[in-house]
């Protein structure tokens, strides 16, 4: 279920299926840093993700410094990583290239 935190084998498989994502120490969340050549490319990526986030009502935590975008995903209502986070991570990977 999309609103239920992943645990056990589900969680391991989900994380293994994602490129470059890792667990956040001390928190039920996943994280990845994306590096772009310019601020404009980073901003375009964030804009695309923002539209998807609004459509799916699932919003990332992120920090942008020039071409770097640091992302943390967790479903707050479920208290941890869910399929929503895995789907968001896959979209981000696809759009980052």
N, C-alpha and C positions, 0 to 999 in steps of 0.2 A: 504494500500500500504506500502511496506517495507521501503520506503525512505521518508515517511511522518510522522511527529511527532504525537504521540498519544495524544489525549486530551479527556476531559470529561469522560464518562462512559468507553470508550475503555481503557483509562489509568488506571482507578480504577480497572477494571477487570484484566488487565494484571498484575498489581502490587500484587493484591490479589492471583493470581495464582502462584506467585513465593515465595519460602521458604526463609525467612530471608533477603530479599532484601528490601531496603528502599530508599526513595527519598533523594536526596542531597539538603540540605538547600541552597537556593539562586542560584540554578542552575537546569536546566532541564536535570537531570541525575539520575541514580539509583546506589546504592552501596551495597557492601557486603564484609565482612571479612571472609576469609576461614582460618581455623587453622588446620595444619597438625602436625604429631608427630615429623617430622624431616625436615631438609632442603631438603634432597633428595626427599621426598614425595612432598613437595611444588614445587620443580623444575620439577618433572615429570608431575605434574598437569599443570604447566605453559607451559611446552613443548607441551603437548597435545592441550592445548588451542591455543597456538601459531600456530600450524599446521592448526587448524580449522579456525583461524583468517585469515591466508594467503589464505586459500581455499575460504573463503566467502568475502574476502577483507573488513573485519570489525574488527578493532583492539581495544582491551581494553586499558584503562589507568590502570596501576597497580603498586603496591609497594610490594616488598618482603623483609621480615626480618625473617631469619631463617625459621620457619615453618608457618609463617603468610603471607598470600597474601591478600592485600587490593585491591579491584577491583572497578572501576567506569566505567559505561557504558553510552554512549550517542552517537547519530549519528550526528557528527559535520555538515555534509552537510544538514541535516534536521533541525538543531538547537534544537534538543531535543531527547527524548526517542522514538524509533520506534520499529517495530516488529523485526528488526535486533537485537536490544538490548535484547528484551525479549527472542528471540531464543538463543542468546549467553548465557544469564543468565541460561536458562534451561539446556543447554549443560554443563555449569560449575557446576551446582548443581549435574547433573548426574555423572560427572567424579570425583567430590569431594567425592561422596559416602554418 
